[in-house]
Amino acid sequence: MTTIHQRLYRERLTSVERAVALIPSGAKVAMPLAAGQPPAILAAFAERARAGAVKNVRLYYLLCTGVAGASVFDFELCDRIVPMSYFHGGVERALDKRRSAQALPAVDLIPCHFSQVPRSMVEHVGVETLIATVSPMDADGNFSLGASTDYSLAVSRKPGIQLILEVNPKMPYVRGNCMIPISSVTALVENDVSLPVLPAAARNEVDDAIGAIIAGLVEDGDCLQMGIGALPDAVCSGLSRHRRLGIHTEMMTPGLATLVKTGVVDNSCKQTHLGKSIFTFALGDQALYDFLNKNPAVEAYPVEYVNNPFVIAQNNRVVSVNATLQIDLSGACNSEFMNGRQFSASGGQVDFVRGAYASRGGRSIIACHSTAAKGTLSRIVPALTGPVTTSRNDTHIVVTEYGWANLKGKSVAERARALIALAHPDFREELDRAAHGAGLYAAAAAESWT
């Protein structure tokens, strides 16, 4: 570390109270998703808003953690700090419940594919400040965004942006295109605190059954993308005997890290970033963050690169695995809306559905349990009750615990029959009648769906 880097660091280092005082009323502020959300800055800014020193601030982000939920997104501050979400989670759903009880509108959502969020924030929203957690400065005067490169790198490079960073030695130092130079920083605060962790999702027999089916569709040498939740975790567990797999994924998970550590993934068959596992954000347990820290076999890149379908397709045999909430009889998927409200968002699902299918020999897999609400509702439905996340034109392979179906090349009638065969037996006859009533095919009175 040079003397000039050390001098710049000292000049920018300040108290968290002085740092957040740089954010004025009416500001448009961006923060990273998940582990990149800076707890000391968020807590101090919430206190500043609570004291009436700031108002009408819009905070733009994806995938909020409890860190922000307990500070800036305290329900009592909703008239001063406005959450502008690109992806809902538990924090937003809890806020929506309280808002609904008081006849207030739900947390607002900006519909956007994950790959397009950087342009949305920089060009369309025009954010003015980025707050983020970073690793300690390296010898070249750079801070690694570590577990949350995502859209933060693009925002950090916006001309005139104000950068307020929280330096945390617990943030893993990750290589790749994920660095912010000290010369670009407006203010620094230091905070040594554990990163937020995501407990492993509880898996059940249905998850494991689906995971085994999907693992059977993966071949040695394939390149993987996994989404979040119990189903992708089950898939990773089913891949323990595979070899020479690669990783090009938006989210690095404990399951994927385990595949690297056990030798299942070596990235030896990739066409880009040979020998490297590529991701744009990571969320999991402490073991995952330890795995990422200074690991030469792992690199982070901004989401506009990682999730670009053209970039994804440059690797051969990409297999993307993502979950959905509903699939209609033509193959359209609602992966973000439940019980009349926004539940999550599109995230990077469509980015990887398209990128995986465009790769040579690639397969895009959409998976779900056949039922919801303790077996009382079918996830395969005559018509979606929410927006179309993945269109029927894009859906490739669908998997439930009852098997899998390749929808490519199938007519609407053929798709309906294939999807009904994947539905729970209790709902197949009802779905068949709905398909017939919609004129998709002639009645199949002699055919049994039980």
N, C-alpha and C positions, 0 to 999 in steps of 0.2 A: 504494500500500500504506500503510495507516494505521499510526500509532505503536502502537496496541493489537495489531494483527496481528503487527507485528514483535516486540513484547514477548512475545506468546504463542508465537511461533516460537522465540525464544531460550530460553524457559522449558522447552520440550518437546524441544529439541535435546540429544542425548546421545550417548555412545559406543554402538557396536553391542553391546558386551558388557553394558552396563547395560540396554540395551533388551531383549535376549533373556532377561535374568535376571528380567524381569517375568512370564515364562511359567512357571508352576509344573508340577510333576509331576502327571499325571492330567488335564492341560488338554485341551480340545477346541479346536483351532486351524483356521481356514480360511485358505487362500491363493488368490489368483486363478489363472486358467489362463494358460498360455503366458507372454507377455511381462510379465505383471504379477507374476510370482514374484520376490521380492526376493533377489538373490544374497548380499549382505553379511549380511543377517539370517539367511538359511538356513545359510550357512557357519558363522556364530558359534553358532547354535543347535545345529548338528551337533557342533561342538567341545564345547559344554556337555554334550550327551548323551554324547559319547565320554568325557568326564572323570567321568561318573557323577553329575553334578549334577542331572540331570532324567531321569525315566523315565515310561513309560506315557502318553505324549502321543499323541493321535490327531490326524492331520493330514488335513483334508478338502479336496478339490480336484477339478478336471477337467484333463485334457490336460497332464500333467507334461512339463517340458522337462529337458534335461540339467543345467540349473542345480540343480534339486532332486535329480536322479538322482545327481549327484556329491557331494551334501552330506547332507541329511537322510534320503535314501533309499539311502544306502550300506548294502549288505547286512549289514555288521557291526553296524548300529544298529537292525536290525529288531525287536529285543526292547525297544527304548526309545522309538523313534518309529514309530508304526504308520500306514502309508499307508491312507487310507480313500478309495478312488477312485470317482468317478462316471463316469470315462471312461478306459479303458486306452490306453496307447501303447507306444512302444518301451521306456521305462524299466520299466514293469510287466512287459512280456513278458520282459525280461532278468532281472528279479528272480524271476519265476515259474520260469525255467529253472534258476536256482541253487537255489531253494527245492525244486523237484522233485528235484534231484540229492541233496538232503539229507532227503528225505521230509517236507518242511515244507509246510503248506498254501499255496495260491496267494494272491497279493495280493487282498484282499477288494474286492468291488464293491457299490456301492449302486445298484440299478436305478432309473432316474429319467429322465423327459423333461427336457431342458435347461431348459425354461420353468418347471419345478417345483422346480429345485434351490434357488433362494432360500428358498422355504417349507420345503423339507426341512432346510436348514442352520439356519434361524432357529427354526422351530417344532418340528420332529421331532428333530433332533440337538441343538439348543441350543448352538451353538458360542459360545465365550466370548472368543476373541481373533481378530482379523483382522490378518495381516501382508501388506503389499502394496507394490509399487513405484508411485510417483506422479510426476507432473510437478512442477516447482517451483511454489511458491505464487504465485497471481496477485494483482492489486491489491485484490481483494475478500476476500483471505484464504482462498481455496479452492485445493485441489489437484485436478487432473484425473486421473481413473483412466486416461485416455489409451487405450491399446490393449487394456485389460482391464476394462471396466465390468462385464460378465457378471453374476454373482451378488454381486459384491463390494459394490456400492452398497447392496443390501438388507441385507447382513450389517453394513455400517458403520453402519446406522441402527437396529440392534437395541438396545433399551434395555440399558444396562449393559455394552455391548461394549467390550473393550479394543482400541484401534487403535494398531498399531505400524507406522509407515510409513517407507519408504526413498525419499528424495527423489533423483531421478535426472534431470539435465538432458537426458538422451537420450530420456526418455519423452516422446512427443509430447503437446502440450497440445491436447486435443480438446474441442470444445464439445458441448452437449447436456445431458442429465440424467445427469451422471457426476462430480459434484463432491463432495469431502469438505471441510468447513470446518475451519479450524485449531482452533476451539473444541471440536471433537469428538475431537481427537487426544490419545492418551496419551503417545506418545513418537515422536520423529523421529530418523532417522539420515540422513546424506548419503553418496551414493556415485555417482560419475560413471563409468559403465561402459556399454559397448555392450549393447543389448538382444539377446536371443536371436533368431536368424534361422532361418527355415525354408527350406532350399534348395528350388528348384523341383523337383517330382517329375519323374523321367525319363519322357518320353512316347514311345510307339511308334506304329506304323502303326495298330494297333487303336484306341488312344486317339483318334487323329486322325480315324479313320473314324466312331467314335461321336460325337465332338465335332461333326463336320460334319452328321450326322443330326439331332442335337439343335438345332444352330444353325438348321437348316432348319425346325424347329418353332417357333422364336421369331419373333415379328412386331414390326415397328417399334412403339414405344410400350408394349411389355410391361415389367413390373417384375420384376427378377431376384433370386433367391436361389441362391447357389452353395455347395456343400460344399467339402471339402478334397481335394486330390489331383490326379492327372494328368488324370482325366476332366473335372472342372470347368475346369481350365486349358485343355484342348483346346477346350471349348465357348467360352470367352472368346476364344480365337484365331479361332474361326470366326464371331465376331460383328462383325468389323471394318467391315463395310459396312452394319450396321444403324444406325438413328437413333432418337433420342428415347426411349431406354430409361431405366428407373429402377432403383434399387437399394434393396431392403429385405431385409437379409441378416443372419444371425447372425455370420458371419465375413467380414470385409473382407480380400480377397486381393490380391496384386500384379496378377492378371489383371483383377479388377474395377476396381482403381485405374487401370490402363491404359485401360480403356474410358471412364473419366471424363476422363482427360487427353487422349484423342484425339477427344473430342466425341461418341462413340457414346452415352454416358450423359449426359443433361442433366436428368433427373428432371422433365421438363416435363409429363408425362401422369399423374402420380401424384395420388391423391385425399388422401393424408396427406403431410405434410412436403414440400410442393411445392418443387422445386428443391434438395432435400437428399438425399444418400445416407446411409442409416441402417444402423447396425451395432451389435453388442454387444461383439465382440472382434476383434482384428486380429493376424495372424501372417504374416510373410513376410520380405522383405529390407529393407535400410536405406532403399531408395527408397520403399517403402511407408510407413515411419514418417515420412519427410520429407514425403510427400504429405499425411499426416494432420495434421501439426503446424500449428496455427492456421489450418486450412483452413475458411473459412466455408461451403463447400458440403458439408461432411461433419459428421455429428453421431452421438454414441454415446449409447445408452440401455440401461437394465438389461434383462437377458434375459427377465424376466417380462413385459416390455412388447414387446420386439422379436419374441420367439418365441410370443407369445400368438396362437393361431389366429384369434381374433376380430379382433385388431389387424391381422394379416397380411391378412385378407380384406377389410379396408376399402379397400385398393387394388384396382383392377380389373386383370384379366389378369396376375396373378402367376404366374410360371413358376419353380418350384423344381426344382433339379437335385441329386440325391444318388446316391451309389453304394451298392451292396449286394454281399454275398458269395455269396448263394444266393437263388434264387427257386424255389418249388415250383410244380407244375403248376396250382395254383389261384390263384397270384399272391401268396402270402404270402412275405415277405422276411426272411431272416436277415442282418442287416448288422453283426453284432458278435461272432460266435462262429466259431472255426476250429480244426480239429484237436483237438477236445475241450476247448478252453480259451477263456476270454474273450480276444478279440482287441482290441476297442475298446469300444463301448457304443452305446446308442441315440442319445445326443446330442440334437440338435434335429431329427432326420429326421422323426419323426412330427409334431412341431409344424408343420413347413412342408408336409408332405404334406397335412395336413388344412387348414391355412390357405390354401394355394394353390388347392386344389380348391374351397374355399368362396368364393373370390373370383369376381367376375363375369368369366366367360371365362377363368378360371385353369386352369393345367395343372401337375400334379405329375408329375415325370419321375424314374423310378428307372432307373439305368444300370449295366451291368456288362459285362465281357468275357464271351464265351460260354463260355470255358474257364478253368481254373486249373491250377497245377502243370505248366507247360510243355505244356499241351494234353492232359494225361492225365485230367483231371476236368472234367465239365460243371458249370457254375454253375447251369444250369436242371436241377432234380432232381425225382424223384418225391416225395420228402419231405425236409424240412429236417433238418439234423443239429445244429441249435442252436435257441435261442429265436426266437420270432416277434418281430421288431422292428416291421415295418410289416405290419399284417394284410391279408389278401386283400380285406377289405371296403374298405380305404383305398387300395390300389394303383390307380393311374390309368394312366399310360403307362409302358411298359417298353421300353428300348432296349438292343440289343447291336449289334455290328458288322454283323449280318445284317438290321437294320431295326428297326422299332418297331411296337408294338401297343397299342391303347387297350383296356384290360380292362373299362372301365365298360360296364355293360349286357350283358356277355357271361356266359353260363352257365359252370359249371365245365367242362363238356365243350368249349365254345367257347374258353375260356381255355387249356385244355390244348393244343388244336390251334394256337392263336395263338402260345403260348410255345414249343412244339416247333419251329415255323417260325423262331424266333429263335435256337434252339440251334445249336451247331456241327453241320455235316452228319454228322460221325462218330458223334454221339450221338442223332440223331433217331429212328432205327429202334428203338433200345433204349428211348427215352423213350415212343415210341408203344406199344410192347409193355407197358410199365409202366402207361400210362394205360388200355389195354384190360384188363389184368389187374386193375386197381382198379375196373373196371366203369364207367369214365367214358364210354365209347362202344364201339360194335361195332368189331371188327377191321377195319382198312383195308388189306387185303392188296394191293389194286390200287394203293394210293397209295405213291408213292416219296418218301422223305425225303432222298434223295441227289441 
